[in-house]
């Protein structure tokens, strides 16, 4: 029988095996390539054992097994074995009450959040150390049984526990847009502007902040999709619940539901000028004392007063200057920082209901005006002029100054939106539907809060031990890297010093004139710290047995 591939045939033999020993350059024989099929595996080897399989006259197939590996192989098998992600303690506590359909989904959520927090700017394949974890993350985000609000609700419950420890907490609300115009194939997105190709999601958040500025977490989040643009001429005919501006009332109602759960904490809902709605004040004053949540709103309208010809801010402008407040205005663009002096005026006012809501009663509020009296700043910057309305009584200058300082903390929610977009790269997430984007958004919101909380803790809680914020392996690896020593110090560094070290990994120069680091250098440094920690754990694993030879 001719054993060449072209003449080899079988008539009665069901299966035939033949063995050949080829030289290392066997791939020079062209007839072997004619026999390659989808079931054939070929490697560059020194000695190859070839088994020919023939079944009922079919064309022969072959399999090859390696006897000795070739030293100069063109194919290099990767031995990359990254350590699996272990959920951080703070993540476990944050999602301990997540009501997910399966316990394994909660574990996956904790592992994803830890991975995202270790590499905030990384996309999902980079943040997850292995393909198995990345695939698990994508399956989690694609799981229709997981409701996004369930993920956020677990964080809200953890935030409420932190809120209970403070006598006064500011609930700052604001809206931001998530632009996905570069992902036009994503299903379920809505309009963001007048152009039909500008699409994305609307995120309205309520962030809990202490009066000194320490973020405690989110108390409420709402994700909306704008299906179309309504006519401005008809907006007054729609009910409040059908207007987009109802988001401000919805945030206040969410805080009013939480108020009975923290009776020893005064909740103050803070909004910017967009939240200057008469219905918002009516809602705040119409609930019982146990659900009372006070308002602090920057005014946009000059409203009419009850039984007076003067308008609201005409009346406030007639009051004497009760106090002068000096505030440091930071650098903005080309405008240098400056020290601004504000004149504080305040009084009690009785607001008349708008003409379209004439059936509603008048309401009593307290008005505060903080207006800059210093000369016009260089560079054409406008003078500061804050006009605030509050349901809290303001009877003295100290209380008026307190409310002005509270409103100054509203800027924290702008910072966390920046962390969410620039740090967590939420607008760069590439998922097929808006529902999946909302699930990953629920995770990134927690990561963004954690980064901002760590940054602010360095200023508000400088002596707090860093072990309350970072795992032991992380802060020990950081200390050894900074001090260039193999063993970590016995004394645990404070959070202020540790945050400066982490920020220096991310490009913070730490000069005397630089002040405290911001969130940008912090999230950059956290990524480098994660790589350092992996090597630290590898070389300090006590369970690893020494290899001999």
N, C-alpha and C positions, 0 to 999 in steps of 0.2 A: 504494500500500500504506500502510495506516495504521500509523504507527510507534509508536503508544502501546502501553504494556506490556500492556494488556488485550486488544488486537486483533491483536497481532503473532503470526503463525503462519507456518510454513514447511512446504510439502508436498513439493517435490522438491529443494529446496536442502539439501545436507548440512550446510554450515556457513555462517553469515552473520555478518558483522561490521559494526557501525554505531558511529560515533563521535559523541559529544555533548560540547559544552562547557558546563559548568554554572557557576553563580555560586558564590561562597564559601558562600552559605546554601542550597546545594542540598539539605541534609538536611531542608528544610521540605517537600519534595515527598514525600507519603506513599507514592506508588506505588513509589519506589525501595526502601523498606523491605520491600515485598512480594516483591522479587526477591532479598533476601539469603538466602544459603544458607551451608552450611558451607565452601564454597570461595571465599567472597567476602571481600575485605579492604577496609575502609573507613577512611579517615583524614580529619581536618578539614584541608582544603587550600584554596588560593586557586583553582586551576584543575585540574580533574579530567578525564582522558581515560577515557571509559567505553567498553568493548568488549562488545557483546552477542554471545553465543554461542548459536546455536540448532542443535540436532542432531535431524533426523528428527521434527519436530513436537513435541519435548519442550519443557518450560517453559524460557524463556530464563534464562541465568545471566549474570553480569557480573563483570568484573574492573576495578579502578581503579588507575591509575598516577599518581604525583604529578609535577607539573611544577614547582611552587614550594611550598616549605614555608610554612605559616602562622606568623606571628610569635607569635600568642597561642594556641599549641596546647595543648589540654587533656591530651594524652598526652606525657609527658617520657621520653625514652629515657635509661636510665642509662649512664653512661660509667665505672662502677666497675670498675677493673682492678687488683685487689690483686696484689702480688708473690707468685709461687709460693714455697712453703716449700722451703728448702734444708736438707737433713739436716745437723745439727751434727756436728762432728768426734767428740765424745765418744759420740754415738749410733751413728755409723758403726763406731767401735771396739767398742762394746758388743754389736752384733749382727753382727759380722764373721763369726762362726761359726754363724749361724742356718741350720739345714739345712731350708730351705723348698723346696717343689716347683719354684719358678721364681725366677730372679734378680730379676725384676720385683716379686715379692712381698716380697723382702728390701728393695728400694728403697722400696716402699710402707710397710713396717714402719718403716724409718728416718725417713721423712717424717712419718708419723703420730706417732711418739714425739717428734720435734722440735716438732711443732705442739702436742701436749699439754703438753710441758714449758714452752713459751712462754706458754701460757694454761692453767694447771693447773685452775682452777675452771670453765672454760668447757665447755658441752656440745659434742658433736662438730661440729654445724653452725657454731658460733661459733669453735671452735678452728681449724678448717680455713678458710683465707681465701677459698676459692672453692667453688662448687657442684661443680666437677669433683673437687677434692680431697676434699670431704665424701662424694661418691658413691663415690670410690675407697676411702675409709676404711670405709664401710658394706659395700662388696663384699668387702673384705678380711676383715671380721669375720663375714660370712655364708659365707665359703668353707670348705666342709667338708673340703677337702684340707689345711687348716692345722691342725695339732695344737697345742693351747695349750702343752703341755709343751715343745715344740720351741722356742717363743719364750723360755720361762723358762730352758731349758737353755743357750741362748746367753749369757744374762746370768750364769748360774752359772759358766760357763767364764771369762768376763771377771772375775768376782769372785775366782775361784781365782788368776788372775794377780796380782791385788792382794794376796791373802793371802800369797803366797810372799815378799813383801818384809818381813814382820814375823816376829819370833821367837815371839810369842805372839798368838793370835787367839781371841776368845771367840765361840762359835757359839750365840747366844741363840735359843731357840725359844719360841713362844707361839701360841695360837689366838685368832682373832677371828671374830665372826659378821658376815656381810653380809646385812642385812635388806632384802628386796624385797617386804614385805607390801603396799606401795602399788601393786605391779605384779602383781596376782593372775593375770593372763592369761599371764604368762611361763611357758613350758613347761620342765619338768625341774628345778624347784626342790624343796627338801626342807624338813622341819620344823626349826624353830629352838628351839621351846619346847613347852609343854604345849598351847597353843592351836593348833587346826588351821589358823588363818588366818595364823599367824606363820611365814612361809616365807622361805627364802633359801639361802645357801651358807655352808659352814664353810671357813675359810682357816687353815691351819697353816703357819707360816713359820719359817725358820731364818736369822737375820741375823748376818753376820760383822761384829764390832766389835773395834777395838783396845782394849787395857786402859785407854787414856785416853778412849775413847768415840767415836772416829772411825768411822762406818759405812763398810764396804767393799763392801757389796752382799749379796744373798741367796745362800745356799748350797743352799737347798732350799725348795720350796713345794709344798704339797699342797692341792688343792681337793676337798672332799667334799660329798656330798648325803646328808642323813639321811632315809632312806626311811620310818622308823617309830620308835616309841618301844619299846625293849625293857623287860622286867620286871627291876627291880632285884634281885629274889630269885633270878633265874636267871643273873645276869651272871657269877657265879663258876664256872658250869658250862661257859661258852664258852671256847674257846681264845683265847689272847692275840691272835692275828692277826685274829680276828673281832670284837674289841672296839674301841670307839672310842679307848680309851686306847693302842692300839698306835701311834698317831701319834707318841708320844714316842720309842718304840723305832725307828720308821721314820726319824725325823730323825737319831738317833744312828747308825744304819746308813748313812745317806747321807754323814755326815761321815767314817765309818770307810772308806768307799770312796774318799774324796778324800784321806785322810791320806797314803797312799803317794805321791801326786802332789806333795805339799809336805813332803818329809822334814825340812826345816830349820825347820818351823813347828810349834809345839805348839798343837793344837786342844783347846779346853776347851768342852764342851757344857754350857750353863747353862739350867736350867728353874726354874719357880716351884713352888709346893706341889702343884699338880696332877700334876707329873711325878715325885712321890715314889713310885716303883714299884720293888719288889724286883727284878723282871725287868729293869728298865733297868740296874741296877747289875750284874746278872749278865751282861748283854750287853756292858757296857763292859769287864768283866774277863776275858771269854772269848776275846778275839781276840789275834792275834800282836802283837808290839811294833811292827812296821811300820805296822799299822792302828790303833794305839792312839790313842784319843780319850778324854780324861779327862772326868769329870763333876763338876759343881758344882750341887747341888740344894738348894733350900730345903725343909726337912723338914716334913711334915705329921703323920706318925705318931710316936708314942713307942714304938719297937720294943723287943723283948726282946733281951737280950745273951746270948751263949754262955757257959754255966757261971757265970752270975751271977744273983742274985735281983733286983738293981736293973735298972730300965729304962734306955734310952739316955740320956735327958736328966736323969734322976736322977744318973747317973754323971758327966755333963759338969758339972752344977751343983755337984758336990763338988770340982771342980778350983779351984785358986787363980786369981785374976785375973792374967792374963799381961800385959795391956796395957790402956791406955785410949785410945780413939779419939774425937776430936771431929769431928762431921759437921754440915754445914749442911742443915737441913730446910727446904725451900721452903714458901712460903705455899700453903695448900690451902683453897679456899673462904673461909669467915670466919675460919679459923685462921691467925694470923700466922706468919711464918717464925721459926725459932729455931735455936740452936746446941745440939745434943744431945751428951752424953757417953756413950759406950758402953763397957761393961766386956767385955773379950774373954777367953773361956775356950776351951780346946781340949784334945783328947786323942784317942788312937787307940782304936777300938772294934771288937769282933768281933760282927757282927750275926747273930742266929739266923734261919734261914729261917722264913717264915710257916707256920702249921699246914696251910694248903692246898697248900703247896709244900715239904712236909717232905722230899721226896726230893732237893731242891737243897742244896748245901753252904752252910755259913756263909761270910760274906764280911767282909773287913777293910776298914774305911773310917776316915776321920778326921772327927771332929765338931767344929764351931766354933759357939760361942754368942756373939752380940753383943747385949747387953741394956742398955737405957738406964738409967742410974743417976741422972740429974738429976731434980728435982722434977716432979710431974705438970704437964704444959703447960696453959696457959690455954685455955679454950674446950672443955675436955673431950677433947682429943686423947689417944689412947692412946700409951703408951710404945713405943718401937721395940724389937722383939724378933725378931732373925733367928737361926734355927737352921739351920745349913748342914751338908750331908754332901758329902764329896768323895773321889774316888779318888786325889787328889794327896797325897803325904806332907806333913804339917804338923808340923814339928819345933821351931819357934821362934815367938815372938810376931810377928816381922816377916812370916813366911809366913802366919800367921793373918790379920793385918791386910790383907795382899795379897789374900787370897781374899774378904774382906768387901768391899773396894773393887771387886773384879771383879764381885761380884754386884750392886753398886750400879749398874753399867752396864746391867743387864737392863732398866732403864726405857726405854732407847732404842727397844726394839721396841714399847713402848706408844706412844711418840711417833710412830713411823712408821705405826702403824695409824691414829692420829689424822690424819696427813697424808693417808693413803689415803682416808679417809672424808670428812673436812671439806675438805681441800685439793683432791684429785682428784675428789671427788664420785662415788666409785665406786657408791654406793648409789642415785644418781640416774640412772644409765645406763639408757636405755630401749631394750632389745633384746628380741627375741621368745623366745629360748631361753637356757637356762643355758649351753650351749656357746658362744654368742656373748658372753655376759657373761664367761665365763672367758677368752676371747681378749682382750677389752678390759682385763680385770683384769691379764693378763700384761704389758700395756703400762703400765698405771697403777702397777704395782709398781715398775717401773724409774724412773718419774717421781718417785714418792714417795721412793725412796731418794736420788735426785739432789738433791731439795730439802733433805732432812735432812742429807745429806753436805755441802752448801754451807753450811748453817747451822752445823754443828759445826766445819767447817774454819775459820770465823771465830774460834773459841775455841781450837782445838787447833793450827792452822797460821796464825796471824795474819799472818805476814810472807810467806806464799806469794803470788806474784803472781796477780792476778785473771785474767790471761791464761790460766792453767792451768784455769780454770773457765768463763770466758765467751768467746765469739768476740770478735774485735777490734772489730767494729762495735758490739757491745753495750757493752763497757766504755768505748770512746771516746765514744759517745753519752751514757753516764752521766756521765763526767767533764765533758763540755762543758755538760751541763744543770746539774750541781752548781755549777760555777765560772762559769757564764754567759759562756762564751767560744766563739768559732767553731772554734778549733783545739784538738785534744786535747793534753794535756801529754806531754812526751817520757818522763817517768818513769811506769812502770806502778804503779798503787796496789796495796797489799796486799789480801788477801782480806777481812781484818777491816774495813778502812775501806770497801771497796766494798759489803760486805754491809750495813753500817749505812746507807749511802746508799740501797741498794735497799729496805731495810726502811722507811726514812723515806718513800719513795714510797708504801708500803703503810700508813702511819699510825703508824710508830714515832716517838716524840717525841725520843729521843736525849738525854734529860736525864741529869745525872750519877748520879742515883739509879735510873735505869732498867735498868742492867746491859746485857747483850747482847741483841739482838733474837731473837725466836723464829721458828718456822716460819710462823706465821699471817701476820705482817706481811711475811715474806719472799715467800711465794707471791703475796700481793697486789701487792707491788712488782714482781715479775717480769712480771706482766701489763702494768703501765704501762710498764715498761722495753721490752717488746716493741714497743709502739706508737711509743715514742720512737725505737727503732732503725730502724723502717721509714722514718720521715721522715729520719733521719740518712743512711741509705743512698740515699734518693732525691735528696737535695741534694748528696751527695758521690760520686755515680756519675761517675767520670772518663770512662767510655765513652760517656756521653750527649753528643751533639753539640748545640751551642747552636742554638736556633731563632730565626730573624730575623723581623722584621715585628712 
